[in-house]
Amino acid sequence: MTLLAAGISMAALGLTAELVARNGQSPAELLDEMDLSAHKHGDDGPAPVVQVVRSMLDGPAGEGAELLGRTFARDQGDFLTLVLDLAHYCGTSIMILEKKYDTPKEQTLQDLEDALTAWGEGS
């Protein structure tokens, strides 16, 4: 399960990089907008997806994995919710790339598969 979460986190990181490359925002600006949106929808703390992606971007190597591990150790239900939220973020990002930037979802999925395969071979 944790390997699945790590893969989804890597996909979220890659999709974040692609979105910021397309819209001219910095990763911090995009993540700040996501965090603000979460607060508008009633979340008290930083959005968990934002925490994971931010830790992978800004933190020392392995910090994103540590965050996933701590979540799993603390509450497996929260961990599964986080995995689902990361998957939802990935799906939404793929739709944005398709609708706003005319990138076919098949191309995005192939790029993700290639990147995750390379990451898996390197781990």
N, C-alpha and C positions, 0 to 999 in steps of 0.2 A: 504493500500500500504506500509506503514512503517513497519508493522508486516512482510510482505513478505521480505522487504529489510533486516530486522533484522535476519530473518531466513536464508536468503542467506548468510548474513555476517557470521553467526555462522557456516554454512556449509563450507564457505571459510576458516574460522579459523581452523576448525577441519581437513579439507583436508591439510592445510598448516602443521599442526602438524604431520599428517601422512606422508607427503612427507619428512619432515626433519628427522623424525624417521627412515625412510628407507634409505635416502641418506647420513646421517651422517653430514649434514650441520646444522648450527644453524638457527633458524628462521630469524635472522637478515641477515645472508648470503644469504638465499633464497630470501628474500625481496629486498636486495640490487641488486641481479642479475636481478630480475624482473624490478626494477626501472631503471637499466642501459639499459635493453632491451627496455623499453619505450622511453628512451632518444634517443636510436639509431633509433627508428621509428618516431622521430620528436616531441615527447611530450616535452614541456618546463619544467613543474614542475614535482613533484613526481607523479607517476601513481596513479590515484584515488583508485584503488583496493589496491595498496600497502599502501596508507594512511589509509584506513579503517582497513586492517588486522593489520598493525603496531600499530595503536591506540588501537586496541582490545588486542594486545599482551603486549604492553609496557605502555600504558596509564592507568590512573586511571579508576576504574570501571565506565562504562557508557560512556566513551569517544568516542568509536566507534559509539554508538547510537547518540550521540550529533553531530558527524560529518555528519551522515546521515541526521539528522534533519536540520542542517545548510544548507546542500546542497539542501534539499527539499524547505526550506524557500527562498533560494537565487534564484533557478532556477529549476523548475520542470522538464524541459527537461534534464538538467544535472543530476538530480536525477534519472530519468528513464534510462539514459545512464549508470550511475553508477550501477544500479540494473542489467542491461543487462551485463555489464562488469564483475560483480561479478558472475553471472550465467555462463558466458563463462569461467571464471577462474575455477569454480567448475567442469564444463564439461571437461576442459583440464586436470585438476588434476586427475579426475577419469580415463581418458584415459591413462595418464602417469602411474598411479598405475597399470592399467591392462597390458599395453604393456611392461613397464620396470621392474615391480616388480611382475608380474603374479598374481595380485589380481583381481579376477573376478569382473566386474562392479556391478553385482548383490549383491555381498558381501559388496562392498563399499557403495552401495545405501542403503542396509539394515542397515549397521552400522550408516550411516547418519540419516536414519529415526529414529532409536533407540535414537541416541544422541539428535536429534531435538525434539523428543517426550518428552524425559526427561527434556530438557531445557524448553519446553513449559509448562510442568506441574509444573516446579519450578518457573516460572515467575509470 
